[in-house]
Amino acid sequence: MIYFDNASTSFPKPTEVIDGVHNLITNASGNAMRTTSTEDTDIVFETRKKWQNC
């Protein structure tokens, strides 16, 4: 098995990643898949769509 998750150990993180995580932590309301907030859920699905096209 090959494990390709270098994002958890790479340093430094791109500014876009830091800003995105900070925004999510400060503005999101809990688990995106267990909340009534469609904005949080939309962020998850939009990100998944972007990664499908990579």
The first five atom37 places (N, CA, C, CB, O) and aatype in JSON, in Angstrom:
{
  "aatype": [12, 9, 18, 13, 3, 2, 0, 15, 16, 15, 13, 14, 11, 14, 16, 6, 19, 9, 3, 7, 19, 8, 2, 10, 9, 16, 2, 0, 15, 7, 2, 0, 12, 1, 16, 16, 15, 16, 6, 3, 16, 3, 9, 19, 13, 6, 16, 1, 11, 11, 17, 5, 2, 4],
  "atom_mask": [
    [1, 1, 1, 1, 1],
    [1, 1, 1, 1, 1],
    [1, 1, 1, 1, 1],
    [1, 1, 1, 1, 1],
    [1, 1, 1, 1, 1],
    [1, 1, 1, 1, 1],
    [1, 1, 1, 1, 1],
    [1, 1, 1, 1, 1],
    [1, 1, 1, 1, 1],
    [1, 1, 1, 1, 1],
    [1, 1, 1, 1, 1],
    [1, 1, 1, 1, 1],
    [1, 1, 1, 1, 1],
    [1, 1, 1, 1, 1],
    [1, 1, 1, 1, 1],
    [1, 1, 1, 1, 1],
    [1, 1, 1, 1, 1],
    [1, 1, 1, 1, 1],
    [1, 1, 1, 1, 1],
    [1, 1, 1, 0, 1],
    [1, 1, 1, 1, 1],
    [1, 1, 1, 1, 1],
    [1, 1, 1, 1, 1],
    [1, 1, 1, 1, 1],
    [1, 1, 1, 1, 1],
    [1, 1, 1, 1, 1],
    [1, 1, 1, 1, 1],
    [1, 1, 1, 1, 1],
    [1, 1, 1, 1, 1],
    [1, 1, 1, 0, 1],
    [1, 1, 1, 1, 1],
    [1, 1, 1, 1, 1],
    [1, 1, 1, 1, 1],
    [1, 1, 1, 1, 1],
    [1, 1, 1, 1, 1],
    [1, 1, 1, 1, 1],
    [1, 1, 1, 1, 1],
    [1, 1, 1, 1, 1],
    [1, 1, 1, 1, 1],
    [1, 1, 1, 1, 1],
    [1, 1, 1, 1, 1],
    [1, 1, 1, 1, 1],
    [1, 1, 1, 1, 1],
    [1, 1, 1, 1, 1],
    [1, 1, 1, 1, 1],
    [1, 1, 1, 1, 1],
    [1, 1, 1, 1, 1],
    [1, 1, 1, 1, 1],
    [1, 1, 1, 1, 1],
    [1, 1, 1, 1, 1],
    [1, 1, 1, 1, 1],
    [1, 1, 1, 1, 1],
    [1, 1, 1, 1, 1],
    [1, 1, 1, 1, 1]
  ],
  "atom_positions": [
    [[0.84, -1.18, 0.0], [0.0, 0.0, 0.0], [0.88, 1.24, 0.0], [-0.96, 0.0, 1.21], [1.86, 1.32, 0.74]],
    [[0.53, 2.19, -0.84], [1.26, 3.45, -0.91], [0.35, 4.54, -0.36], [1.71, 3.77, -2.38], [-0.82, 4.64, -0.72]],
    [[0.91, 5.35, 0.52], [0.15, 6.4, 1.18], [0.65, 7.75, 0.68], [0.27, 6.29, 2.73], [1.81, 8.09, 0.88]],
    [[-0.21, 8.51, 0.03], [0.19, 9.76, -0.6], [-0.25, 11.02, 0.16], [-0.35, 9.81, -1.98], [-0.4, 12.07, -0.47]],
    [[-0.45, 10.95, 1.44], [-0.92, 12.12, 2.19], [0.27, 12.9, 2.73], [-1.86, 11.7, 3.34], [0.6, 12.8, 3.91]],
    [[0.91, 13.67, 1.87], [2.02, 14.48, 2.37], [1.53, 15.83, 2.88], [3.06, 14.68, 1.29], [2.31, 16.57, 3.49]],
    [[0.26, 16.17, 2.63], [-0.26, 17.46, 3.07], [-0.26, 17.59, 4.59], [-1.67, 17.67, 2.55], [-0.11, 18.69, 5.12]],
    [[-0.42, 16.48, 5.28], [-0.46, 16.56, 6.74], [0.92, 16.82, 7.33], [-1.04, 15.28, 7.32], [1.03, 17.26, 8.48]],
    [[1.96, 16.55, 6.57], [3.31, 16.73, 7.11], [4.11, 17.79, 6.36], [4.06, 15.42, 7.07], [5.2, 18.14, 6.79]],
    [[3.59, 18.3, 5.24], [4.36, 19.29, 4.49], [4.35, 20.64, 5.2], [3.81, 19.44, 3.06], [3.36, 21.04, 5.82]],
    [[5.46, 21.3, 5.08], [5.61, 22.61, 5.7], [6.44, 23.47, 4.78], [6.28, 22.51, 7.12], [7.41, 22.96, 4.22]],
    [[6.14, 24.68, 4.58], [4.99, 25.42, 5.1], [3.75, 25.18, 4.24], [5.31, 26.91, 5.16], [3.84, 24.78, 3.08]],
    [[2.62, 25.43, 4.83], [1.35, 25.31, 4.12], [1.16, 26.55, 3.24], [0.16, 25.14, 5.12], [1.57, 27.64, 3.62]],
    [[0.56, 26.38, 2.06], [0.24, 27.55, 1.24], [-0.71, 28.49, 1.97], [-0.37, 27.13, -0.1], [-1.55, 28.05, 2.76]],
    [[-0.59, 29.77, 1.71], [-1.43, 30.77, 2.35], [-2.91, 30.49, 2.13], [-1.09, 32.16, 1.84], [-3.72, 30.71, 3.02]],
    [[-3.27, 29.99, 0.93], [-4.66, 29.69, 0.64], [-5.22, 28.62, 1.56], [-4.81, 29.25, -0.81], [-6.38, 28.67, 1.95]],
    [[-4.39, 27.64, 1.92], [-4.82, 26.58, 2.83], [-5.03, 27.14, 4.23], [-3.78, 25.42, 2.87], [-6.04, 26.86, 4.87]],
    [[-4.1, 27.93, 4.69], [-4.21, 28.53, 6.02], [-5.45, 29.41, 6.11], [-2.94, 29.36, 6.35], [-6.21, 29.34, 7.08]],
    [[-5.65, 30.25, 5.09], [-6.83, 31.13, 5.08], [-8.12, 30.34, 5.04], [-6.76, 32.08, 3.89], [-9.08, 30.67, 5.74]],
    [[-8.16, 29.29, 4.22], [-9.36, 28.47, 4.11], [-9.7, 27.76, 5.4], [0.0, 0.0, 0.0], [-10.86, 27.73, 5.81]],
    [[-8.7, 27.18, 6.04], [-8.93, 26.48, 7.31], [-9.35, 27.47, 8.38], [-7.66, 25.71, 7.75], [-10.26, 27.2, 9.17]],
    [[-8.69, 28.61, 8.42], [-9.04, 29.63, 9.41], [-10.49, 30.09, 9.23], [-8.09, 30.83, 9.32], [-11.23, 30.22, 10.2]],
    [[-10.87, 30.33, 7.99], [-12.24, 30.76, 7.7], [-13.25, 29.69, 8.12], [-12.41, 31.06, 6.2], [-14.28, 30.0, 8.72]],
    [[-12.95, 28.45, 7.82], [-13.86, 27.37, 8.19], [-13.99, 27.23, 9.7], [-13.37, 26.05, 7.59], [-15.09, 27.07, 10.23]],
    [[-12.86, 27.29, 10.4], [-12.88, 27.13, 11.86], [-13.63, 28.28, 12.53], [-11.44, 27.05, 12.4], [-14.37, 28.06, 13.49]],
    [[-13.44, 29.49, 12.04], [-14.06, 30.64, 12.71], [-15.51, 30.88, 12.29], [-13.26, 31.87, 12.43], [-16.26, 31.51, 13.03]],
    [[-15.91, 30.38, 11.12], [-17.25, 30.69, 10.63], [-18.2, 29.51, 10.48], [-17.14, 31.37, 9.34], [-19.4, 29.7, 10.34]],
    [[-17.68, 28.31, 10.49], [-18.53, 27.13, 10.29], [-19.2, 26.72, 11.6], [-17.71, 25.96, 9.71], [-18.74, 27.06, 12.69]],
    [[-20.28, 25.99, 11.44], [-21.04, 25.62, 12.64], [-21.06, 24.1, 12.82], [-22.48, 26.15, 12.55], [-22.11, 23.47, 12.68]],
    [[-19.93, 23.53, 13.13], [-19.89, 22.1, 13.43], [-19.61, 21.24, 12.22], [0.0, 0.0, 0.0], [-19.1, 21.72, 11.2]],
    [[-19.94, 19.97, 12.32], [-19.72, 19.0, 11.26], [-20.6, 19.33, 10.07], [-20.0, 17.56, 11.77], [-21.83, 19.39, 10.18]],
    [[-19.97, 19.56, 8.92], [-20.72, 20.0, 7.73], [-21.75, 18.98, 7.28], [-19.77, 20.28, 6.59], [-22.75, 19.36, 6.66]],
    [[-21.55, 17.73, 7.56], [-22.5, 16.72, 7.11], [-23.6, 16.44, 8.15], [-21.76, 15.43, 6.78], [-24.52, 15.67, 7.89]],
    [[-23.5, 17.07, 9.31], [-24.5, 16.86, 10.36], [-25.15, 18.16, 10.81], [-23.87, 16.16, 11.55], [-25.66, 18.25, 11.93]],
    [[-25.13, 19.13, 9.96], [-25.66, 20.43, 10.35], [-26.78, 20.83, 9.4], [-24.56, 21.5, 10.36], [-26.92, 20.27, 8.31]],
    [[-27.57, 21.78, 9.81], [-28.63, 22.28, 8.95], [-28.13, 23.44, 8.08], [-29.83, 22.73, 9.78], [-28.87, 23.96, 7.25]],
    [[-26.87, 23.83, 8.27], [-26.29, 24.92, 7.5], [-25.94, 24.44, 6.09], [-25.05, 25.5, 8.2], [-25.02, 23.64, 5.92]],
    [[-26.65, 24.92, 5.11], [-26.36, 24.51, 3.74], [-25.06, 25.13, 3.25], [-27.5, 24.89, 2.8], [-24.42, 24.59, 2.35]],
    [[-24.65, 26.26, 3.83], [-23.39, 26.88, 3.42], [-22.21, 25.97, 3.73], [-23.21, 28.25, 4.11], [-21.32, 25.8, 2.9]],
    [[-22.19, 25.39, 4.92], [-21.11, 24.48, 5.3], [-21.1, 23.24, 4.42], [-21.24, 24.07, 6.77], [-20.04, 22.79, 3.98]],
    [[-22.27, 22.69, 4.16], [-22.37, 21.5, 3.32], [-21.95, 21.83, 1.89], [-23.8, 20.93, 3.34], [-21.3, 21.02, 1.23]],
    [[-22.33, 23.01, 1.4], [-21.95, 23.43, 0.05], [-20.43, 23.5, -0.11], [-22.57, 24.79, -0.28], [-19.9, 23.12, -1.16]],
    [[-19.73, 23.97, 0.91], [-18.28, 24.05, 0.85], [-17.69, 22.66, 0.64], [-17.71, 24.69, 2.13], [-16.77, 22.49, -0.17]],
    [[-18.2, 21.68, 1.34], [-17.69, 20.31, 1.21], [-17.92, 19.79, -0.21], [-18.37, 19.37, 2.25], [-17.0, 19.26, -0.83]],
    [[-19.13, 19.94, -0.72], [-19.44, 19.41, -2.05], [-18.72, 20.16, -3.16], [-20.93, 19.45, -2.29], [-18.29, 19.55, -4.13]],
    [[-18.57, 21.47, -3.03], [-17.82, 22.24, -4.03], [-16.36, 21.8, -4.07], [-17.91, 23.75, -3.72], [-15.77, 21.68, -5.14]],
    [[-15.78, 21.57, -2.91], [-14.39, 21.1, -2.84], [-14.24, 19.73, -3.47], [-13.91, 21.05, -1.4], [-13.28, 19.49, -4.2]],
    [[-15.18, 18.84, -3.21], [-15.14, 17.5, -3.83], [-15.19, 17.59, -5.35], [-16.3, 16.64, -3.31], [-14.48, 16.87, -6.04]],
    [[-16.04, 18.47, -5.87], [-16.16, 18.64, -7.33], [-14.84, 19.15, -7.91], [-17.32, 19.61, -7.68], [-14.41, 18.69, -8.97]],
    [[-14.21, 20.11, -7.23], [-12.93, 20.64, -7.72], [-11.88, 19.53, -7.78], [-12.44, 21.79, -6.81], [-11.12, 19.45, -8.75]],
    [[-11.84, 18.68, -6.78], [-10.84, 17.61, -6.75], [-11.12, 16.53, -7.79], [-10.79, 16.98, -5.36], [-10.19, 15.88, -8.27]],
    [[-12.37, 16.33, -8.14], [-12.7, 15.34, -9.18], [-12.11, 15.74, -10.51], [-14.21, 15.17, -9.3], [-11.79, 14.88, -11.33]],
    [[-11.98, 17.02, -10.75], [-11.49, 17.51, -12.03], [-9.96, 17.63, -12.08], [-12.1, 18.85, -12.33], [-9.42, 18.04, -13.11]],
    [[-9.28, 17.28, -11.01], [-7.81, 17.37, -11.01], [-7.17, 16.16, -11.66], [-7.28, 17.52, -9.58], [-5.95, 16.08, -11.74]]
  ]
}
